Amino acid sequence: MKVRSLILGILGCLCLLYSVMVRATGSGTGFFLVWVLLGLGFIGLAVLVRTGLWVKLPALIRYGVYGLTILGILVIAFGLSCIGKNFRDRGEVDLDYLIVLGAQVYESGPSVVLRYRLDEAVRYLNENPDTVCIVTGGQGYNEPFPEAEGMKRYLVQNGIAEERIRMETESVNTVSNIKNSLVFLDPENDRVGIITNNFHLFRGIGLAKKQGIRNVCGIAARSNPVYLPNNLLREVLGILKDQLVGNM
């Protein structure tokens, strides 16, 4: 029991510490609270096990906790297996269009996550001079201008000609990023690449196919390994949500 409670306590403290790290990124979302809840849950279980109260709980509660834990592990394992399918995709050459999915922008420019996507777009556009780039994203409550505007500015500063860039400035999420981009292309015939971070690419491709883009491939931008656990967990929940509501 002591070993089990110690492991649970360590896991709880690690989750709480990680929540502080995620919160410090200033991503604009409250997802760090998931790590807070996980940390408090582990610590609570550690206390119950340590004091012997766990075995005194009704069997229905204990087996319910076991069942939910197993279900959670299975959902996460399924989500991670999906994400892994496109984690290292490099796309195809000479695509007609790139769609770069939006993310947080600041007065100083794109967030780190978004810069990874844009740097990958710059690389691809330099190697494929006939491809047109669609940058996507509206203005959030905590953003100084539409994401697409900041993205275009970054691409131009890095040598991409303005006439190769189309801006979609009204979307509020990944679904509308792609849906609103359809006005610039022929979803039946054009060859389209989706650029986003590696952990996000499976969902981006799935959403694009659901929106009717027939010839679509993924181009994976890198991500920060320190925050990858947070991104992966959030993405698993995003995949589950989009599957349930019919977006994928």
N, C-alpha and C positions, 0 to 999 in steps of 0.2 A: 504493500500500500504506500509506503514512504516513497519508493522509487516512482510509482505511478503518479502520485501527487506532485513529486518534484518535477517530473517531465511536463505535466500539465501546467504547473506554475511557470516553468521556463518558457513554454510555448505562449502562455498568456502575456508574459513580460515582453517577449520578442514582438508579438502582435501590436502591443501598445507602443513600443518604441518605433516600430515600422509605421504606425499611423501618424506619429509625429513627423517622421521623415516625409511621408506622402503629403501631409498637410503643408509642410514647408515649401513644397514646389509651387504653391499658389496656382494650382491648375484651374481653380474656379468651380470645382465640383465638391460635393460633400462625401465622396466615396471613401475618404479616409475613415469615416465613421464605421464602415463595415469592419475595418481592422480593430477599431475600438471595441465594438461589440464582440468580435471573436476573442480578443484579449480578455475582456471581462468574463466571457463565457468559460474560457479555459481556467482562469483563476478561480471562478466560482466552483467549477468541478473539482479543482485541486483542493479547495477547502472542504468540500463535501466528502471527498475520498479520505483526506487526512484525518478528519474528525470522526469518520465512521458513519456519517449520516447518509452517505450514498446507499449503502446496503439496507438502510432502514426505510428508504423511499418505497412507495408501492411499485410492484413489479411492472405495472402498466406504464408508469412514468419512465422507469429505467429502460425498458424495452423500446419505448417510444424514442428516447434519446439515441439508443443504439440504431434504431431504424432510420431516423433522420440523418444520423452521421453517415451511415452506409449509402443512403440515397444521395447525400451531398457529394460524397467521394465519387460515386458513379457518374453524376452529372458533370462534375469537374473533369473527370477522366474522359468522358465523351467529348466535352467541349475542347479540351486540349488536343485530342486526336484530330478534331476538325481543323483547329487552328494550324496544326502541324502540316497539313496537306499543302498549304500555300506559303509557309513561313519563309521559304528561300526562293520564291518565284522570281525570275528575271525577265519575264515578258517575251515579246517577239519583236523582231526588227521592223522598221518602216511602218509603224502603226499610223492610222489616219489621225487619231486623237488620243491624247492623254487626259484623264480626269484626275486631278489632284484633290483629294478629300481635305476639307478644311479642319483647322484646329485653332487653339487659342492664339490671339495676337495681342501685343502690348504696344504702347506708344513707341517703344524702342525697336519694335519689329516682331517677327514671328517667334513663338515659343520654341524651345529646343525640339520638342516633338514635331512641330510643323517644319522647322528648318531641315530636319532629317528627310522629310518628304520632298521638300523643295530642292534640296541638294541632289536627290535622286532624279528629280525631274530635269534639272540642269544637265546632269550627266547624260540622260537619255536624249534630250533635245539636241545636245551638241553632237551626239553620235548619229542622230536621225533627223537631218535638217528639214525634211518635208512634213514632219509631224506637228500638229497644232495642239496647244495645251489649253485645257479648260481648268481654271482655278475656281474653287467653290467655297461659299460660306458667307452668311450674313453677319450682322453686327449684334453680338450678345450684349447683355446689360452691363457687363464688366469689360467691354472692349471699346477702344477709342474710334474704331472705324470697322467696316466690314472686313471679314477675314480675307475674302478674295482680293480686296484692294491692297492689303498688306502683302499678300502672296505675289501679286503682279509686280509690285514695287521691288520685291526681293529678286524675282526672276530677271527683271530688267537690269537691276544693279549687277547681276551676275552674267550679263552678256546676252540674254535672250531678247530678240527683237519684239517690240510691242505688237506688231502685226501678227505674230504667231500665238498671241495670248487672247483668250476669251474669258470674260468675267461673269460668274453667276453669283449675285450678291444678296439673294433673298432667303437662302436655305437656313434651317435651324438645326438640322441633324444629318446623319449620313444618308438616310432615305431621301430627303429632299435635296441633298447635294447632288445625287445621281439623277433624280427625277427632273430637277430644274435644268440639268445639263443637256437633256435630250433635245432642247430647242436648237442646239448648235450642231447636231449631227444626225445621221440617218441610222437609227438603231438596228435596222434590218440588214444593212449592207456594210457600214463602216466597221473597220477593225479598231477596237478601243482597248486601251490599257488603263487599269486602275492603279494609281500610286497612293499608297498609304504605308504606315508602319507594319512590320512583319506580323505582329500579333493581331492586327486589324484587317488583314488582307482577305482571309477566308470570308468574313462577313461582307466586306466591300464587294467582292466578286459575286457572292450570292444575291445581294441586293440588286446589283446591276443586271444580273440574269432575270430576276423577277420583274424588273422594269422593262424588259424586252430587248436588251442589248444582246444580240445573238453571238457576235464574234468578240468576246471579251477575254482578256487575260490579266494577270496580276503582275505588278512590279513592286517588290518588297523593299521598303526603306528600313534602315536599321532602327533600333530602339536602345534606350539606356538600360543595361542589364540590372542596375540597382533597383529600378522601378518596374522591372518586367513582371514580378509576381503580382503587383497591384494591377498592372495592365491586363495580364492574363485572366485574373479573377473577374475583373470588370467585363472583359470581353466575353468570357463564358456566359455570364449573366445576360449580356447583350444578345448573344446568339440565341439563348433560350427564349428571351422576350420576343425577338423578331420571328422565331419559329412559331411561337404561340399566336402571334397576331397576324401571321400570314405575310410578313414582309420578305421572307426567304422561301 
